[in-house]
Amino acid sequence: MWASVFPAFADDAPEAGQMANMPQRERDLLDILLDARKQYASSHSTTPAPDARVAMQIRVISFMRQSQLATDWIGTVKSRGITPEGNAWITIEIADGITISTWTTTRDDGDSATLFRLHAKLYAPAQAAKIASPVIFSGTILKSVLADDNEMVLRPRFIARFSSLKLAQ
């Protein structure tokens, strides 16, 4: 019982081979995010993190205006768990430190409806997904999680409402 209540975590990002098989749209988002990291690391500005974050956010907004759909994206299960109310949540890492997840609490989920309810079709697959296992998923990216400049550039997090989730072969 305790294993299902406490979250489980993994430190593994997708393997290089998985990244080569990623849909173009997923690679485009990763290019934006990884370019921001490079800009941050190589900046000689007195404010490298805010500068990189602002440039990244402008590009992400433009990207999301084209479409917020993620179709057959590839990632690795980073963490998963169950809320005290019995809803399942999951975090998928699509590259080192870049995650797409549901909310992890009913309070945060509010009207987003990202959590998997007990009898929802994705509840069982979300809970059966092993930590560090590769998955293919689809869904709608709802928002990026606001954090301090460093966190947003180095470890960007996105919240999504998943429509499919399966183990990658």
CORGIQUI-V832885 format. One record per run of one state. SS is the DSSP state (H for helix, E for strand, L for the rest). FROM is the first residue (numbers start at 1). LEN is the number of residues. If there is no record, write none. Layout:
ss:SS from:FROM len:LEN
ss:SS from:FROM len:LEN
//
This chain:
ss:L from:1 len:1
ss:H from:2 len:4
ss:L from:6 len:2
ss:E from:8 len:2
ss:L from:10 len:6
ss:H from:16 len:5
ss:L from:21 len:3
ss:H from:24 len:19
ss:L from:43 len:5
ss:H from:48 len:19
ss:L from:67 len:2
ss:E from:69 len:14
ss:L from:83 len:5
ss:E from:88 len:8
ss:L from:96 len:2
ss:E from:98 len:4
ss:L from:102 len:4
ss:H from:106 len:4
ss:L from:110 len:6
ss:E from:116 len:1
ss:L from:117 len:4
ss:H from:121 len:8
ss:L from:129 len:5
ss:E from:134 len:11
ss:L from:145 len:4
ss:H from:149 len:6
ss:L from:155 len:2
ss:E from:157 len:11
ss:L from:168 len:2
//
